[in-house]
Structure formats: structure tokens, C-alpha cells
């Protein structure tokens, strides 16, 4: 069976959380190494896994977000969450992750292309995705650039008070 993309259902939640936390482990390691230690501690006082699990749960339950999962032989191997803003005609790829055991097989690109197509179907005229500039996000940046996204450099500074 080949990889297929289906609408999210609640029975996929545990798989989506599991693959997300495993996929984002090196990303958060990179963020921790890049960000000021005191600021990082304020952002993730209980561990990034706690806040990210809640973020995934919230996204999967949000009424204003469309979520799809990538399945391979019945296993949940990736997911993408999309928000649509009809006022600005902009769709946002809000969250995307691929199981580390399945990375490098084009699943992230397939999910991103799928999301772009759903945005077009919904009448959006712009697609947006936001990601980090740290080394851990380099694969995501390559995927987005490969699919034609253009970078708008933005600097965001943090200081612990």
C-alpha cells in the first residue's frame, strides 16, 4: 500500500502526537542551543514535550483548523494542519510533521503540496508557512523553498525580564 492522505479523525490523535514529538526532538534541541537559556526556560518550563503535546491536541481539536494525516500501511506517518483566512485570502500551513522513520521519502513535500491544493480549492490566493531559522529547521526550509515559497526575513528578539 502506498502513502495516502486522509482527513484527521480522533483515533489518529495518539499517533499524531507520538510522531510529532519524535520528529520535533532534534528541532527543539536546536532551538535550545540557539536561544538564550533563561528565555528557553520561560518558554518551556515543564519541557517542550508538554507544551508541544498540548499544541498538537489543540490544533487537532480546533474548529478553525483543517487537519489531514499521511498513512502508510495503516500507520500514521505524518500530518499537516491548515488555517484559512477568507478575509485576507491567505491559507497558513500551521503545523506539519513527519515520523522520523519515514523522513526523506517525500511525505513532508506531499503533505505541503496537498495543503496548498486544499487552499486553492478553498479560494485562497496566498499560502504562508512559518518556520525557524535555526539549524534544526533546515530540512523544513528546504522543503518549502523547493515547493516555491519565498522567504520574507523577519527578526524576532527575546529577552527574559
Phi, psi and omega in degrees: 000138179269164178298137176227156181245126183229157175300144178298140172231151182307331181291348177274350189305310182300318179295319179296316179298312183300310182294325180296312182296321178291320181293324186270358179303308179293330179296313181289331172298318178294317178299316181298321180287337184268323187272150174307134185301319180293321178293315179303316181297324178291318179295319186232067185294330183256006187105139180300331182299322180296310182290324180288324176298316179296320179298318178294315178301316181296316180296317181293335181263349186291133180288336182267013183233136175260130182234136176231153179241148173263128181242139176226115183051042177084347180271140176281115186246355178184168176204160176219140178239134185232136173246138180245134177240099184294333180296317180263355184058035180241132172257142180240127169281104190276326182203140177208141178206150177231135177307130181306328179291346183241005180291154180085007181249009178087008182291318178299317177296317180297317178296319180293315177299317179301315180297318179298317179298320178294324177297314178300314180301328182274003177087013178286150179248350179224140172246139181227142172218141181243139178210170182279156177266003181282166181302328182294338179265003182304316179299323178295316179299318179299317179299311183295318180294321178299328181268009172096006176289139176257142184276132168250102182297128178228135177255130178235119183253146179230146176216129177286134179261000000 
